[in-house]
Amino acid sequence: MQKTATREKLWTKDFVIVSVINFFIFLAHFLLFVTIASFAVDAFHATTDLAGLVAGMFIIGALVGRVVTGRFIEGIGSKKILIAGALSCIFSSALYFVAASLPLLIMIRLLHGITFGVVSTATGTMVAQIIPPLRRGEGIGFYSMGAILAVALGPFIGIFLIHHTDFNMIFACTLLLAAMSFALSFTVSSPIYDAPVPDPSVREGTFKLTDYLEYRSIPISIIILLAGFSYSGVLTFISLYAKEIHLEKAASFYFLVYAITLMISRPFSGRLMDLKGADFVVYPCLFLYAAGMLIFGLSVTGIMLLAAAILFALGYGNFFSCAQALSIKDVPPHRMGLAVTTYFIFVDLGFGLGPYVLGLFVPHTGYRGLYLMMTLVILSSVLLYYVLLSRRGLTLPVRQTMPLLSETENTD
């Protein structure tokens, strides 16, 4: 078969718009994620574990939204799901202004999480269907950069607003981001793919687990659950930890350093994954992540805290996108919605359970002890990655599993 001269185009209009929407909704999420616990403590005198519950309830809601969306997105269409979810995000974001009690705040967080789960599943499905297979690692790397940059910029903006304005300004920014996502959702084209012929032997209405989960995505999803669980402790308690060790000034630059490091490293990690395979990128990422957590837990100077930020970006930040690319590897287009759902269900479980569970440990271990424990959790994920994926040959480059497709080196 004759090889084509150029690679399929990655930077299309739809790819850019979906990536921007994804960035907006994740920015709103993390803008609140690191500030809502402080709001619960200041406004309602919540305890540490309840403040963690307020932060984590959003993720539980996202989990619900993803499960429902993943089941029906193929039949309804990803664009319609995106528009409906973005509109619901506007409504749920506006409710923060009327949060008059802790139980009401928890319910609002749950609802907001559900709408976030709907939108992020729609965008994840659309981009997975848009990206050319041979550029999947690279494409997912650029797409997920929005989410990881939001992990950095959201908390940075949130902490800045806490110190210079009030929580109402944070809620207003969240509402504005939801409104911009809704406006952009109308400009995206619906992805076109060949749907499978329904199996006449399967009766409608019968429960099948495969209608809600993509089993091929579960192994890597287990690894990201552990990674997200560990990192949730950093995001949720960094302001309290920095105050305890008297490094508030350095902590205010933590997310900026994280973002810059990620912007520099992310394009290379996705391309390397496409060329060399996941193992070439994942193992260094996990070890760098563990080293970052260790330094973070031992920090006594601002330099150490910011060095941890660099290692977190190189490790966790790049691993997140590589793991997402692995979650849709070898998955047919019509199952990508469920593959994205499966992956983010485990992400949500990690980030949802993390703040509450880790908040229970803090009174007994202290923040330093907690982060040292998380270092061991990350190291255990290295072995788990080898057992579940690497040794089974599930991490080879896409080009080695698609021999009939062309290998080319030209750019867009």
C-alpha positions as CSV (number, residue, x, y, z in Angstrom):
1,M,0.0,0.0,0.0
2,Q,1.4,3.5,-0.9
3,K,2.1,5.7,2.0
4,T,0.6,9.1,2.2
5,A,2.8,12.1,2.2
6,T,1.4,14.0,5.1
7,R,-0.2,13.3,8.5
8,E,-3.8,14.0,9.0
9,K,-4.6,17.5,10.2
10,L,-4.9,17.9,14.0
11,W,-5.6,21.6,14.5
12,T,-9.1,21.9,13.0
13,K,-11.7,24.4,14.0
14,D,-13.6,21.9,16.0
15,F,-10.5,20.6,17.8
16,V,-9.6,24.2,18.9
17,I,-13.1,25.1,20.1
18,V,-13.7,21.9,22.0
19,S,-10.3,22.3,23.7
20,V,-11.2,25.9,24.7
21,I,-14.6,24.8,26.1
22,N,-12.8,22.0,28.0
23,F,-10.3,24.6,29.4
24,F,-13.2,26.9,30.5
25,I,-15.1,24.3,32.4
26,F,-12.1,22.9,34.1
27,L,-10.9,26.4,35.0
28,A,-14.2,27.0,36.7
29,H,-14.0,23.7,38.5
30,F,-10.5,24.2,40.0
31,L,-11.1,27.9,40.7
32,L,-13.7,26.7,43.2
33,F,-11.9,23.4,44.2
34,V,-9.2,25.1,46.2
35,T,-11.3,27.9,47.6
36,I,-14.7,26.3,48.4
37,A,-13.2,24.6,51.5
38,S,-12.1,27.9,52.8
39,F,-15.5,29.4,52.1
40,A,-17.2,26.6,54.0
41,V,-14.9,27.2,57.0
42,D,-15.2,31.0,56.9
43,A,-19.0,31.2,56.2
44,F,-20.3,28.2,58.1
45,H,-17.4,27.2,60.5
46,A,-17.1,23.8,58.9
47,T,-14.6,21.3,60.3
48,T,-11.7,20.0,58.2
49,D,-13.5,16.8,57.1
50,L,-16.7,18.6,56.3
51,A,-14.8,21.3,54.3
52,G,-13.2,18.4,52.4
53,L,-16.7,16.9,51.8
54,V,-17.8,20.2,50.3
55,A,-14.9,20.2,47.9
56,G,-15.3,16.5,47.1
57,M,-19.1,16.5,46.6
58,F,-18.5,18.3,43.3
59,I,-16.6,15.2,42.0
60,I,-19.2,12.8,43.2
61,G,-21.7,14.8,41.2
62,A,-19.4,14.7,38.2
63,L,-19.3,10.9,38.6
64,V,-23.1,10.8,38.4
65,G,-23.2,13.1,35.4
66,R,-20.6,11.0,33.5
67,V,-22.3,7.7,34.1
68,V,-25.6,9.0,32.8
69,T,-24.0,10.8,29.9
70,G,-21.8,7.9,28.8
71,R,-24.8,5.6,28.6
72,F,-26.9,7.9,26.3
73,I,-24.4,10.1,24.4
74,E,-24.3,7.8,21.4
75,G,-28.0,7.9,20.9
76,I,-28.6,11.6,21.6
77,G,-25.4,13.0,20.1
78,S,-22.4,14.7,21.7
79,K,-23.2,18.2,20.4
80,K,-26.8,18.2,21.9
81,I,-25.4,16.8,25.2
82,L,-22.7,19.6,25.2
83,I,-25.2,22.4,24.7
84,A,-27.6,21.1,27.3
85,G,-24.8,20.5,29.8
86,A,-23.3,24.0,29.3
87,L,-26.7,25.6,29.8
88,S,-27.1,23.6,33.1
89,C,-23.7,24.8,34.2
90,I,-24.9,28.4,34.0
91,F,-27.8,27.6,36.3
92,S,-25.8,25.6,38.8
93,S,-23.0,28.3,38.9
94,A,-25.6,31.0,39.7
95,L,-26.8,29.1,42.7
96,Y,-23.6,29.8,44.7
97,F,-24.8,33.3,45.3
98,V,-27.7,32.0,47.3
99,A,-25.9,29.4,49.4
100,A,-27.2,30.2,52.8
101,S,-26.3,27.1,54.8
102,L,-23.7,24.3,54.7
103,P,-26.3,21.6,53.6
104,L,-27.4,23.8,50.8
105,L,-23.8,24.5,49.7
106,I,-23.2,20.7,49.6
107,M,-26.3,20.2,47.4
108,I,-25.2,23.0,45.0
109,R,-21.8,21.4,44.8
110,L,-23.4,18.1,43.9
111,L,-25.6,19.7,41.1
112,H,-22.7,21.7,39.7
113,G,-20.6,18.5,39.6
114,I,-23.3,16.7,37.7
115,T,-23.4,19.5,35.0
116,F,-19.6,19.5,34.8
117,G,-19.6,15.7,34.3
118,V,-22.1,16.1,31.4
119,V,-20.1,18.8,29.6
120,S,-16.6,17.3,30.2
121,T,-17.8,13.9,28.9
122,A,-19.3,15.5,25.8
123,T,-16.1,17.4,25.0
124,G,-13.9,14.3,25.8
125,T,-16.0,12.2,23.4
126,M,-16.0,14.7,20.6
127,V,-12.2,15.3,20.7
128,A,-11.5,11.6,20.8
129,Q,-13.5,11.2,17.6
130,I,-11.9,14.2,16.0
131,I,-8.2,13.4,16.6
132,P,-6.5,11.2,13.9
133,P,-5.5,7.8,15.4
134,L,-1.8,8.2,14.6
135,R,-1.7,11.6,16.4
136,R,-3.8,10.5,19.4
137,G,-1.1,10.9,22.0
138,E,-0.1,14.3,20.6
139,G,-3.7,15.5,20.2
140,I,-4.8,14.3,23.7
141,G,-1.7,16.0,25.1
142,F,-2.7,19.4,23.6
143,Y,-6.4,18.9,24.5
144,S,-5.8,17.8,28.1
145,M,-3.3,20.7,28.5
146,G,-6.4,22.8,29.1
147,A,-7.5,20.7,32.0
148,I,-4.0,20.6,33.5
149,L,-3.5,24.3,33.0
150,A,-6.8,24.8,34.8
151,V,-5.4,22.8,37.7
152,A,-2.6,25.4,37.8
153,L,-4.4,28.7,36.9
154,G,-7.7,28.0,38.6
155,P,-6.2,27.8,42.1
156,F,-3.7,30.6,41.4
157,I,-6.6,32.9,40.4
158,G,-8.8,31.7,43.2
159,I,-6.2,32.3,45.9
160,F,-5.5,35.7,44.4
161,L,-9.2,36.6,44.5
162,I,-9.5,35.5,48.1
163,H,-6.7,37.8,49.2
164,H,-7.9,40.8,47.2
165,T,-11.7,40.6,46.8
166,D,-14.3,38.2,48.2
167,F,-16.0,34.9,47.4
168,N,-18.7,36.6,45.3
169,M,-16.1,37.6,42.8
170,I,-15.0,33.9,42.5
171,F,-18.6,32.9,42.0
172,A,-19.0,35.6,39.3
173,C,-16.0,34.3,37.4
174,T,-17.4,30.8,37.5
175,L,-20.7,32.0,36.1
176,L,-18.9,33.9,33.3
177,L,-16.9,30.9,32.3
178,A,-20.1,28.8,32.1
179,A,-21.7,31.4,29.9
180,M,-18.8,31.5,27.5
181,S,-18.8,27.7,27.2
182,F,-22.5,27.7,26.4
183,A,-21.9,30.3,23.6
184,L,-19.1,28.4,22.1
185,S,-21.0,25.1,22.2
186,F,-23.2,26.2,19.3
187,T,-20.2,26.6,17.0
188,V,-18.9,23.0,17.1
189,S,-19.8,20.5,14.4
190,S,-21.1,17.1,15.4
191,P,-18.4,14.4,14.8
192,I,-19.2,11.9,12.0
193,Y,-18.3,8.2,12.4
194,D,-19.7,4.8,11.4
195,A,-22.0,3.5,14.0
196,P,-22.1,-0.3,14.5
197,V,-25.1,-2.3,13.3
198,P,-27.3,-3.2,16.3
199,D,-27.2,-6.8,17.4
200,P,-30.8,-8.2,17.0
201,S,-30.1,-10.9,19.6
202,V,-29.8,-8.2,22.3
203,R,-33.1,-7.1,23.7
204,E,-33.7,-3.4,24.4
205,G,-33.9,-2.5,28.1
206,T,-31.7,-5.3,29.4
207,F,-29.0,-4.2,31.8
208,K,-25.4,-4.6,30.5
209,L,-22.4,-3.2,32.4
210,T,-20.8,-2.6,29.0
211,D,-23.5,0.0,28.4
212,Y,-21.9,2.1,31.2
213,L,-18.2,1.2,31.2
214,E,-15.6,0.4,28.5
215,Y,-13.6,-2.5,30.0
216,R,-10.5,-1.8,27.8
217,S,-10.1,1.5,29.6
218,I,-10.3,0.1,33.2
219,P,-6.6,-0.9,33.7
220,I,-5.2,2.6,33.1
221,S,-8.2,4.2,34.9
222,I,-7.2,2.4,38.1
223,I,-3.8,4.0,37.9
224,I,-5.2,7.5,37.4
225,L,-7.5,6.9,40.3
226,L,-4.5,6.4,42.6
227,A,-2.7,9.4,41.1
228,G,-5.7,11.7,41.4
229,F,-6.4,10.5,44.9
230,S,-2.9,11.5,45.9
231,Y,-2.9,14.9,44.1
232,S,-6.3,15.9,45.6
233,G,-4.6,16.2,48.9
234,V,-2.2,18.8,47.5
235,L,-4.9,20.8,45.8
236,T,-7.3,20.8,48.7
237,F,-5.0,21.5,51.6
238,I,-2.1,23.5,50.0
239,S,-3.3,26.8,51.5
240,L,-3.6,25.3,55.0
241,Y,-0.3,23.5,54.7
242,A,1.6,26.5,53.4
243,K,0.2,28.6,56.3
244,E,1.3,25.9,58.8
245,I,4.9,25.8,57.5
246,H,5.0,29.6,56.9
247,L,5.5,29.4,53.1
248,E,2.4,31.3,52.0
249,K,4.3,33.6,49.7
250,A,6.0,30.7,47.9
251,A,2.6,28.8,47.7
252,S,1.1,31.8,45.9
253,F,3.6,31.1,43.0
254,Y,3.2,27.3,43.2
255,F,0.5,27.1,40.5
256,L,2.2,29.6,38.2
257,V,5.4,27.6,38.3
258,Y,3.3,24.4,37.7
259,A,1.6,25.9,34.7
260,I,4.8,27.2,33.0
261,T,6.5,23.9,33.4
262,L,3.6,22.0,32.0
263,M,3.3,24.3,29.0
264,I,6.9,23.7,28.1
265,S,6.9,19.9,28.7
266,R,3.4,18.8,27.5
267,P,3.9,19.0,23.7
268,F,7.0,16.8,23.9
269,S,5.5,14.1,26.1
270,G,2.5,13.5,23.8
271,R,4.7,13.3,20.7
272,L,7.1,10.9,22.5
273,M,4.3,8.7,23.4
274,D,3.1,8.4,19.8
275,L,6.7,7.6,18.6
276,K,8.1,5.5,21.5
277,G,5.1,4.1,23.3
278,A,3.6,4.9,26.7
279,D,6.2,3.1,28.8
280,F,8.9,5.5,27.5
281,V,6.9,8.4,29.1
282,V,4.8,6.9,31.9
283,Y,7.5,5.4,34.0
284,P,9.6,8.6,34.3
285,C,6.4,10.6,34.9
286,L,5.4,8.4,37.9
287,F,8.8,8.5,39.5
288,L,9.0,12.3,39.0
289,Y,5.5,12.5,40.6
290,A,6.6,10.5,43.6
291,A,9.8,12.6,44.0
292,G,7.6,15.8,43.8
293,M,5.3,14.5,46.6
294,L,8.3,13.6,48.8
295,I,9.9,17.1,48.4
296,F,6.5,18.7,48.9
297,G,6.0,16.9,52.2
298,L,9.5,17.8,53.4
299,S,9.4,21.4,52.3
300,V,11.0,23.9,54.7
301,T,11.9,26.6,52.1
302,G,10.1,28.2,49.2
303,I,12.6,26.7,46.8
304,M,11.7,23.2,47.9
305,L,8.0,24.0,47.5
306,L,8.4,25.4,44.0
307,A,10.8,22.5,43.0
308,A,7.9,20.2,44.0
309,A,5.6,22.2,41.7
310,I,8.0,21.6,38.8
311,L,8.2,17.8,39.5
312,F,4.4,17.6,39.9
313,A,4.0,19.2,36.4
314,L,6.6,16.9,34.8
315,G,5.2,13.9,36.6
316,Y,1.4,14.1,37.3
317,G,0.7,16.7,34.6
318,N,2.2,14.7,31.8
319,F,1.0,11.4,33.1
320,F,-2.6,12.6,33.1
321,S,-2.7,13.2,29.4
322,C,-0.7,10.0,28.6
323,A,-3.2,8.0,30.7
324,Q,-6.2,9.6,28.9
325,A,-4.7,8.7,25.5
326,L,-4.2,5.1,26.7
327,S,-7.8,4.9,27.8
328,I,-9.1,5.3,24.3
329,K,-6.3,3.3,22.6
330,D,-7.8,0.4,20.5
331,V,-11.3,1.6,21.3
332,P,-13.7,1.8,18.3
333,P,-15.1,5.3,17.6
334,H,-18.7,4.4,18.7
335,R,-17.3,3.3,22.1
336,M,-15.1,6.3,22.8
337,G,-17.9,8.1,24.7
338,L,-17.9,5.2,27.2
339,A,-14.1,5.0,27.2
340,V,-13.9,8.7,28.2
341,T,-16.6,8.2,30.7
342,T,-14.8,5.2,32.2
343,Y,-11.5,7.1,32.5
344,F,-13.0,10.1,34.2
345,I,-15.2,8.1,36.5
346,F,-12.0,6.8,38.0
347,V,-10.5,10.3,38.0
348,D,-13.6,11.6,39.8
349,L,-13.5,8.8,42.3
350,G,-9.9,9.7,43.2
351,F,-10.5,13.4,43.4
352,G,-14.0,12.9,45.1
353,L,-12.9,10.5,47.8
354,G,-9.5,12.1,48.3
355,P,-10.3,15.4,50.1
356,Y,-12.7,13.7,52.6
357,V,-10.6,10.6,53.3
358,L,-7.3,12.5,53.5
359,G,-9.0,15.1,55.7
360,L,-9.7,12.3,58.2
361,F,-6.0,11.5,58.3
362,V,-4.7,15.0,58.8
363,P,-5.5,15.2,62.6
364,H,-3.4,12.0,63.1
365,T,-0.6,12.4,60.6
366,G,-0.3,16.1,60.1
367,Y,0.1,17.5,56.6
368,R,3.7,16.4,56.3
369,G,2.9,12.8,57.3
370,L,0.0,12.8,54.9
371,Y,2.1,13.7,51.9
372,L,4.8,11.2,52.8
373,M,2.1,8.5,52.8
374,M,1.0,9.6,49.4
375,T,4.5,9.2,48.1
376,L,4.2,5.5,48.9
377,V,0.8,5.3,47.1
378,I,2.3,6.8,44.0
379,L,5.2,4.3,44.0
380,S,2.8,1.5,44.4
381,S,1.1,2.7,41.2
382,V,4.3,2.1,39.2
383,L,4.1,-1.7,40.0
384,L,0.4,-1.7,39.3
385,Y,1.0,-0.1,35.9
386,Y,3.5,-2.8,35.0
387,V,1.2,-5.6,36.0
388,L,-2.0,-4.2,34.4
389,L,-0.6,-2.7,31.2
390,S,3.1,-2.8,30.5
391,R,3.7,-6.5,30.7
392,R,0.5,-7.3,28.7
393,G,1.7,-5.2,25.7
394,L,-1.0,-2.6,26.0
395,T,1.3,0.3,25.9
396,L,2.9,0.0,22.4
397,P,2.8,3.0,20.0
398,V,-0.4,3.2,17.9
399,R,1.7,2.9,14.7
400,Q,2.8,-0.6,15.8
401,T,-0.7,-1.7,16.2
402,M,-1.9,-0.2,12.9
403,P,0.6,-1.5,10.3
404,L,-1.5,-0.6,7.3
405,L,-1.6,3.1,8.2
406,S,1.2,5.4,7.0
407,E,4.0,6.5,9.1
408,T,5.0,10.0,8.2
409,E,7.0,12.9,9.5
410,N,5.5,16.0,8.0
411,T,3.6,18.5,10.1
412,D,0.4,20.3,9.5
